[in-house]
């Protein structure tokens, strides 16, 4: 599932290939990904225009075009791909933006989210009003403010896009493992040291993952072991625990991340 680092990767694809060049043609291959805009209006608005410098807000990609912007969300299975001229379409390519140098393709199997076209900056702000700050921009003090006074579990808060944007299931587990915090820890119980560890872990995991353009399944990371049937903690060798927390499949190390109250 695309999380902040994946969207950062898509942003780089767009910035490297498509920014500043006129869009020659827009092909909507599957209108099922269009949200609140008809294929014809999308095409008429974007054709001949140039995309401005794209901006990420958590799992959203904001692409300035004319006085407004195109907003992309990648749901569970979306991506943005650059294709050289003549390269075959993929069967899940839904919208294609053609340039003289190649094509930018919005690809998505499940079509849970999609593409919006907004007429003005105000409309962009309105649509994104409930989205919290991009997780990669959150300072330690800001993190404390965002989590202070919250009820519920720390994992649920980390994944709540209105608290902070961009963290999904893999990143959430990876960050908590790195910070040695049990995913069910109540936010109210987080002390100053816990918050400091959490922030440090979040910065480190995001920095590495953004470089890779995804949450990398490295052997030294929890993510590299979470799908193994007998996966062990790469830090201490204890068998990993699996359960659902806040409705999400969650993996943690029972030794490094003792339950709420135990550390
Ligand atoms: Zn461990």
Boltz pocket constraint, residues with backbone or C-beta under 6 A from the ligand:
constraints:
  - pocket:
      binder: B
      contacts: [[A, 233], [A, 234], [A, 235], [A, 236], [A, 237], [A, 238], [A, 253], [A, 254], [A, 255], [A, 256], [A, 257]]
      max_distance: 6.0
